[in-house]
Amino acid sequence: MPDGEYHSRTMSQRKIPPFAHRHNPDGSWDTICSLCVLTVAHEKIESDLIPHELTHTCDPARLDRFAQELVRKDW
């Protein structure tokens, strides 16, 4: 590890994974976009989520609504 690399990373600089996977009680899997919080796909096999993630595009109107809500809540 190069000198200083460890110290240059802080909790606030952690990268959020672009998609979160949820394992459902029935054994199926969901993939959720971390940016627009949309459930992008639901599959029986986790690896089958990847093609959906690769083609997902966030809806700009949805992102605008989230931004407006944050402003209203004064975050």
C-alpha positions as CSV (number, residue, x, y, z in Angstrom):
1,M,0.0,0.0,0.0
2,P,1.5,3.4,-1.0
3,D,2.3,5.7,1.9
4,G,-0.7,7.7,2.9
5,E,-3.2,5.7,0.9
6,Y,-5.0,4.3,3.9
7,H,-5.3,7.7,5.6
8,S,-6.6,9.4,2.5
9,R,-9.8,7.4,2.7
10,T,-12.5,8.5,5.1
11,M,-16.0,7.3,5.9
12,S,-17.4,10.3,4.0
13,Q,-15.5,9.3,0.9
14,R,-16.8,5.8,0.7
15,K,-18.3,4.9,-2.6
16,I,-21.9,3.9,-2.6
17,P,-22.5,0.8,-4.9
18,P,-24.6,1.8,-7.8
19,F,-27.1,-1.0,-7.1
20,A,-28.2,-2.7,-3.9
21,H,-29.3,-6.3,-4.0
22,R,-32.1,-7.5,-1.8
23,H,-32.6,-11.2,-1.1
24,N,-36.4,-11.9,-0.7
25,P,-38.0,-14.5,1.6
26,D,-39.0,-16.5,-1.5
27,G,-35.4,-16.8,-2.6
28,S,-35.7,-14.3,-5.4
29,W,-33.5,-11.2,-5.8
30,D,-34.2,-7.5,-6.4
31,T,-31.8,-4.9,-7.7
32,I,-32.4,-1.3,-6.5
33,C,-30.7,1.7,-8.0
34,S,-28.9,3.7,-5.3
35,L,-29.4,7.0,-7.1
36,C,-33.1,6.9,-8.1
37,V,-34.2,4.2,-5.6
38,L,-36.1,2.3,-8.2
39,T,-36.4,-1.4,-8.1
40,V,-34.9,-2.1,-11.5
41,A,-35.5,-5.8,-11.7
42,H,-36.7,-8.9,-9.9
43,E,-35.1,-12.3,-10.7
44,K,-34.8,-15.8,-9.3
45,I,-31.0,-15.9,-9.8
46,E,-28.9,-13.0,-8.5
47,S,-26.5,-13.0,-11.5
48,D,-29.5,-12.4,-13.8
49,L,-29.8,-8.9,-12.3
50,I,-26.6,-7.7,-14.1
51,P,-28.1,-7.2,-17.6
52,H,-30.9,-5.1,-16.1
53,E,-28.3,-3.0,-14.2
54,L,-26.2,-2.4,-17.3
55,T,-29.2,-1.0,-19.2
56,H,-30.8,1.0,-16.4
57,T,-31.1,4.7,-16.9
58,C,-32.5,6.9,-14.1
59,D,-35.6,8.9,-15.0
60,P,-34.6,12.6,-14.8
61,A,-38.1,13.6,-13.6
62,R,-37.8,11.2,-10.7
63,L,-34.3,12.6,-9.8
64,D,-35.7,16.2,-9.9
65,R,-38.5,15.2,-7.6
66,F,-36.0,13.8,-5.1
67,A,-33.9,17.0,-5.3
68,Q,-37.0,19.2,-4.7
69,E,-38.0,17.1,-1.7
70,L,-34.5,17.5,-0.2
71,V,-34.6,21.2,-0.7
72,R,-38.0,21.4,1.0
73,K,-36.7,19.3,3.9
74,D,-33.7,21.6,4.2
75,W,-31.2,18.7,4.0
